[in-house]
């Protein structure tokens, strides 16, 4: 199984995670979900595998979540999924799938737990050192 990243190239965290994945040299599939969109079964499977609810995966900043009324806790998971299908940007990113599991990789260091090995001394776009898991 290759590694899959559901990626938004406009997001610094997503770009940092992609750089880590590329540095592993492992086979990698990049899904630019803003272009491809989502399917309900795909989101349900990703969220289940990552242990997330739609609310956990909802991008609340730099998205239309507030203007769509999605921040109200009374909004159902089904309504959130419907909105995510219509507005793919509502799904927080990046979501990474590896043989070790599926995770929403925020902060970017979260991806390291999904890898068998990774290069030491990785830096983020801002020049800070990516902290390795302890």
Secondary structure as the mmCIF struct_conf table of DSSP 4:
data_model
#
loop_
_struct_conf.conf_type_id
_struct_conf.id
_struct_conf.beg_label_comp_id
_struct_conf.beg_label_asym_id
_struct_conf.beg_label_seq_id
_struct_conf.end_label_comp_id
_struct_conf.end_label_asym_id
_struct_conf.end_label_seq_id
STRN STRN1 UNK A 3 UNK A 7
TURN_TY1_P TURN_TY1_P1 UNK A 9 UNK A 10
HELX_RH_AL_P HELX_RH_AL_P1 UNK A 12 UNK A 24
TURN_TY1_P TURN_TY1_P2 UNK A 25 UNK A 25
STRN STRN2 UNK A 28 UNK A 32
HELX_RH_AL_P HELX_RH_AL_P2 UNK A 33 UNK A 36
HELX_RH_AL_P HELX_RH_AL_P3 UNK A 40 UNK A 50
TURN_TY1_P TURN_TY1_P3 UNK A 51 UNK A 51
HELX_RH_AL_P HELX_RH_AL_P4 UNK A 54 UNK A 57
STRN STRN3 UNK A 58 UNK A 58
BEND BEND1 UNK A 61 UNK A 64
TURN_TY1_P TURN_TY1_P4 UNK A 65 UNK A 71
BEND BEND2 UNK A 72 UNK A 72
TURN_TY1_P TURN_TY1_P5 UNK A 73 UNK A 74
BEND BEND3 UNK A 75 UNK A 75
HELX_RH_AL_P HELX_RH_AL_P5 UNK A 77 UNK A 86
HELX_RH_3T_P HELX_RH_3T_P1 UNK A 88 UNK A 90
STRN STRN4 UNK A 91 UNK A 91
BEND BEND4 UNK A 93 UNK A 93
STRN STRN5 UNK A 95 UNK A 98
TURN_TY1_P TURN_TY1_P6 UNK A 99 UNK A 100
STRN STRN6 UNK A 101 UNK A 104
BEND BEND5 UNK A 107 UNK A 107
HELX_RH_3T_P HELX_RH_3T_P2 UNK A 108 UNK A 114
BEND BEND6 UNK A 116 UNK A 116
TURN_TY1_P TURN_TY1_P7 UNK A 120 UNK A 121
STRN STRN7 UNK A 123 UNK A 123
TURN_TY1_P TURN_TY1_P8 UNK A 125 UNK A 126
BEND BEND7 UNK A 127 UNK A 127
HELX_LH_PP_P HELX_LH_PP_P1 UNK A 128 UNK A 128
STRN STRN8 UNK A 129 UNK A 129
HELX_LH_PP_P HELX_LH_PP_P2 UNK A 130 UNK A 133
#
